[in-house]
């Protein structure tokens, strides 16, 4: 499998990887325009725009967009994150050009019909309402807000109802004008694809776009803080975030190995101690996520009202213990899990296309899998212990609690336990 990368004269980037033996391909456009690129009065508009892309173009109605792909047995979808908005499809190899044409159409030519804006506004408001009714969704929004308080990175991707209720056709068009230039777009494809054919089609669809520099997002600052809401629920939801490296920092590999060993699977420390030994919860996990300039290691669990205090203090104790006695066997197991998860995921052309796009966005090129595996293998037990000490004692923290949480410790109390 060979990665090829090119760029049009206007800055539009193309990256692809041919995967022999496949009869299908994944293809999409990744735009560097997510939640953190919004001004406060725009919060939620990147996601609104993603929805509106499927509601009609100058050439196709909403139904025709869906039919164009589903008539050939494919599927088309999109998502908005805090750093990108992606529009992608999965089709058979003979339909790659069709998929590119449809995706190019919805990205470049949305008509923003006022009637469709109102219909989709209602859909998004329902989506926001559903998120509020899902405790393990809303708690992560609160945790993000406390981690990056009063910053674009800390705001919800869906946006607040009052903003979404007020967005106009001009607001949507304005966001496109600000952020949807050729230099902000990456065409990524994997599977049964021909790079030269992709280049030719990309030139026809996107070569006419005029370069325009995107707005540079505000540098993130991990602030920390606490959000707590008492509510009559079956479970008390506990989420703790600690500042970690961004994805351009090689320490991200240490952070990911640490969180895997701490709470990334059934053999992890938190799962074994909190669930298997003490029976305090059904779900508990730790994970590390990263952005361009910052990252977070997050621990989440759901438990009963009378056990949330014990769960919180044991979590801190396990973090401190990991700094003292994290074993070479645990680190080796976490490394193996991390490599296997990455390599297994890349058997999917959809996952591979997304990886290519993200790496081009981050680095401007695609590091080899061998280089990535080597960086994972280079993380030592001592590296993980040193990082665990930072997480247990020094790293700035944020806390979110939701449900019957009156008995849960405060962030200040957890900080005192970390320092003890």
Buried (B, 14 or more C-beta within 10 A) or exposed (E): EEBBBBBBEBBBBBBBBBBEEBEBBBBBBBBBBBBBBBEEEBBBBBBBBBBBBBBBBEBBBBEBBBEBBEEBEBEBBBBBBBBBBBBBBBBBEEBBBBBBBBBBBBBBEBBBBEEBBEEBBEEBBEEBEEBEEEBEEBBBBBBBBBBBBEBBBBBBBBBEBEBBEEBEBEBBEEBBEBBBBBBBBBBBBBBBBBBEBBBEBBBEBBBEBEEBEBEEBBEBBBBBBBBBBBEEBEBBBBBBBBBBBBBEBEBBBBBBBBBBBBBBBEBBBBBBBBBEEEEBBEEBBBBBBBBBBBBBBBBBBBBBBEBBBBBBBBBBBBBBBBBEEBEEEBBBBBBEBBBEBBEEEBEBBBBBBBBBBBBBBBEEEBEEBEEBBEBBEEBEBEBBBBBBBBBBBEBBBBBBBBBBBEEBBEBEBBBEBBEE
